[in-house]
């Protein structure tokens, strides 16, 4: 390969490395900002998962179920 092509590849790799470092930085910021899930929400999720295959006639019926049953 010619010297110019190798130099361009090196520049491209440096740019990719810089972008990856920026992405990693943003991911760390996001993960630091995450909050723990409330235990009562985890209980509700477990209850929903146990009721596999449940169907609802309408959105209202589903929302009522979420409000009262879960």
C-alpha positions as semicolon CSV with decimal commas, in nm:
position;residue;x (nm);y (nm);z (nm)
1;X;0,000;0,000;0,000
2;X;0,115;0,348;-0,060
3;X;0,219;0,579;0,219
4;X;-0,080;0,809;0,156
5;X;-0,332;0,527;0,195
6;X;-0,169;0,408;0,518
7;X;-0,174;0,763;0,653
8;X;-0,545;0,797;0,565
9;X;-0,621;0,465;0,738
10;X;-0,433;0,581;1,048
11;X;-0,629;0,908;1,049
12;X;-0,958;0,722;1,008
13;X;-0,872;0,486;1,294
14;X;-0,782;0,780;1,516
15;X;-1,119;0,937;1,436
16;X;-1,303;0,613;1,513
17;X;-1,113;0,578;1,841
18;X;-1,208;0,934;1,938
19;X;-1,574;0,864;1,864
20;X;-1,571;0,539;2,062
21;X;-1,421;0,719;2,360
22;X;-1,699;0,979;2,335
23;X;-1,967;0,709;2,319
24;X;-1,817;0,530;2,621
25;X;-1,815;0,857;2,812
26;X;-2,184;0,915;2,736
27;X;-2,269;0,558;2,836
28;X;-2,095;0,601;3,171
29;X;-2,289;0,923;3,230
30;X;-2,616;0,749;3,147
31;X;-2,542;0,451;3,371
32;X;-2,449;0,684;3,658
33;X;-2,784;0,858;3,618
34;X;-2,993;0,540;3,630
35;X;-3,206;0,487;3,936
36;X;-3,299;0,168;4,110
37;X;-3,642;0,023;4,046
38;X;-3,879;0,034;4,340
39;X;-3,941;-0,308;4,497
40;X;-4,319;-0,275;4,454
41;X;-4,270;-0,226;4,079
42;X;-4,058;-0,541;4,064
43;X;-4,338;-0,729;4,242
44;X;-4,589;-0,599;3,987
45;X;-4,365;-0,705;3,699
46;X;-4,330;-1,055;3,845
47;X;-4,707;-1,081;3,883
48;X;-4,761;-0,973;3,522
49;X;-4,502;-1,222;3,394
50;X;-4,675;-1,508;3,577
51;X;-5,001;-1,430;3,392
52;X;-4,871;-1,515;3,046
53;X;-5,126;-1,503;2,768
54;X;-5,383;-1,281;2,935
55;X;-5,588;-1,081;2,686
56;X;-5,801;-0,771;2,722
57;X;-6,099;-0,652;2,522
58;X;-6,000;-0,287;2,537
59;X;-5,736;-0,044;2,649
60;X;-5,963;0,065;2,932
61;X;-5,991;-0,291;3,058
62;X;-5,612;-0,323;3,052
63;X;-5,564;0,006;3,238
64;X;-5,822;-0,100;3,497
65;X;-5,633;-0,425;3,543
66;X;-5,306;-0,240;3,593
67;X;-5,460;-0,004;3,843
68;X;-5,652;-0,258;4,050
69;X;-5,508;-0,603;3,999
70;X;-5,137;-0,552;3,976
